[in-house]
Amino acid sequence: MGRKLYVGNLGFDVNNKDLEDLFAQAGTCESASVITDRGTGQSRGFGFVEMGSNGEAQKAIQQFDGQEFKGRPLKVNEAKERDSNRGGGGRGRY
């Protein structure tokens, strides 16, 4: 179990501070980041939270997964490592 959590189904008005304040209820919230669109700056509806310990991360999942926040039920689970084979968007050169 890792300390970094994925938080999905966020309302588009939720900001980093909202996320940090919410997850601080489950323990030490070391960081909270709502992911935004690069072009428009609008929330993409998900974010990441890093808790102070594995135990606090597990507690946060149990406490907030399915919990309604600002009118939407949250999806909270352990964040997966980014696949190094994905990403880019550029054209590959052979």
VMD Tcl script that draws the C-alpha trace (Angstrom):
set ca {
  {0.00 0.00 0.00}
  {1.39 3.36 -1.00}
  {0.81 6.79 0.43}
  {-0.23 8.38 -2.87}
  {-3.93 8.28 -3.68}
  {-5.97 8.89 -6.82}
  {-9.14 10.92 -6.24}
  {-11.68 10.83 -9.06}
  {-15.10 12.28 -9.85}
  {-14.22 15.70 -8.43}
  {-16.50 18.62 -9.12}
  {-14.95 21.15 -11.48}
  {-15.02 23.80 -8.73}
  {-12.84 21.75 -6.33}
  {-9.35 23.21 -5.84}
  {-6.12 22.00 -4.19}
  {-7.01 23.58 -0.83}
  {-10.44 21.89 -0.78}
  {-8.81 18.51 -1.42}
  {-6.12 19.09 1.21}
  {-8.67 20.19 3.84}
  {-10.85 17.15 3.16}
  {-8.07 14.57 3.35}
  {-6.54 16.19 6.44}
  {-9.57 14.74 8.27}
  {-8.02 11.28 7.76}
  {-4.48 12.22 8.87}
  {-1.49 14.17 7.64}
  {-2.07 15.34 4.08}
  {1.40 16.07 2.69}
  {0.20 17.26 -0.72}
  {-3.00 17.62 -2.71}
  {-3.19 18.44 -6.39}
  {-6.20 18.80 -8.67}
  {-5.16 18.07 -12.26}
  {-6.05 20.83 -14.71}
  {-6.15 21.16 -18.47}
  {-2.99 22.86 -19.73}
  {-4.82 24.99 -22.27}
  {-7.82 26.18 -20.28}
  {-6.73 25.74 -16.66}
  {-10.05 23.98 -15.95}
  {-10.10 20.99 -13.62}
  {-10.05 17.61 -15.36}
  {-12.17 16.12 -12.55}
  {-9.47 14.17 -10.75}
  {-6.44 14.70 -8.57}
  {-3.82 13.12 -6.35}
  {-3.25 13.26 -2.60}
  {-0.19 12.09 -0.69}
  {-0.81 11.07 2.89}
  {1.75 11.00 5.72}
  {1.78 7.22 6.11}
  {0.44 4.03 4.55}
  {-2.00 3.67 7.44}
  {-3.37 7.17 6.90}
  {-3.73 6.46 3.18}
  {-5.71 3.29 3.92}
  {-7.89 5.21 6.38}
  {-8.53 7.92 3.76}
  {-9.62 5.31 1.19}
  {-12.03 3.74 3.67}
  {-13.34 7.12 4.80}
  {-13.76 8.88 1.45}
  {-14.30 6.29 -1.30}
  {-17.96 6.67 -2.27}
  {-18.40 9.66 0.06}
  {-20.23 12.62 -1.44}
  {-18.15 15.80 -1.70}
  {-19.65 18.95 -3.19}
  {-22.49 16.93 -4.70}
  {-20.46 14.11 -6.26}
  {-19.47 10.68 -4.92}
  {-15.67 10.44 -4.77}
  {-13.65 7.57 -6.18}
  {-10.57 7.10 -4.00}
  {-7.95 4.39 -4.42}
  {-4.21 3.83 -4.43}
  {-2.53 5.72 -7.26}
  {-0.84 3.59 -9.88}
  {2.62 4.41 -11.11}
  {2.63 6.12 -14.48}
  {3.43 3.72 -17.30}
  {6.70 4.86 -18.90}
  {5.55 3.51 -22.29}
  {2.63 5.92 -22.42}
  {2.40 9.64 -22.85}
  {3.91 11.95 -25.33}
  {1.48 12.78 -28.04}
  {4.41 13.61 -30.27}
  {5.19 11.79 -33.45}
  {7.61 8.93 -33.11}
  {10.70 8.95 -35.27}
  {12.17 5.69 -36.40}
}
mol new
graphics top color blue
foreach p $ca { graphics top sphere $p radius 0.5 }
foreach p [lrange $ca 0 end-1] q [lrange $ca 1 end] { graphics top cylinder $p $q radius 0.2 }
display resetview
